[in-house]
């Protein structure tokens, strides 16, 4: 039985996945700046709600990509140190951006909650 060492492909895929995750996270934040509903206003338009929900789902996807980039970087660090370190760094930055985006989404979505007193 032979034990295989991590290949350089893991390091390269970590760098690529991390870079794509960072670009997607920054793009999502730029889109969020244009779409986000203002706090305290009336309920936002249906288009703004749909776009906000799509951005919330996108941040979850970016978070998964960032975790995979860090994981691949850690696993591929023995084969190719440079790309593995870059991928893990990109993944960590993307994870921070995605977590901040997810928190912003949750705060915005809870602002949409309208409590109407029951009528008898």
ZIWO-V261437 format. One record per residue. SS is DSSP state (alpha for helix, beta for strand, coil for the rest). Layout:
SS ; SS
This chain:
coil ; coil ; coil ; coil ; coil ; coil ; coil ; alpha ; alpha ; alpha ; alpha ; alpha ; alpha ; alpha ; alpha ; alpha ; alpha ; alpha ; alpha ; alpha ; alpha ; alpha ; alpha ; alpha ; alpha ; alpha ; alpha ; alpha ; alpha ; alpha ; alpha ; alpha ; alpha ; alpha ; alpha ; coil ; coil ; coil ; coil ; coil ; coil ; coil ; coil ; coil ; coil ; alpha ; alpha ; alpha ; alpha ; alpha ; alpha ; alpha ; alpha ; alpha ; alpha ; alpha ; alpha ; alpha ; alpha ; alpha ; alpha ; alpha ; alpha ; alpha ; alpha ; alpha ; alpha ; alpha ; alpha ; alpha ; alpha ; alpha ; alpha ; alpha ; alpha ; coil ; coil ; coil ; coil ; coil ; alpha ; alpha ; alpha ; alpha ; alpha ; alpha ; alpha ; alpha ; alpha ; alpha ; alpha ; alpha ; alpha ; alpha ; alpha ; alpha ; alpha ; alpha ; alpha ; alpha ; alpha ; alpha ; alpha ; alpha ; alpha ; alpha ; alpha ; alpha ; alpha ; alpha ; alpha ; coil ; coil ; coil ; coil ; coil ; coil ; coil ; coil ; coil
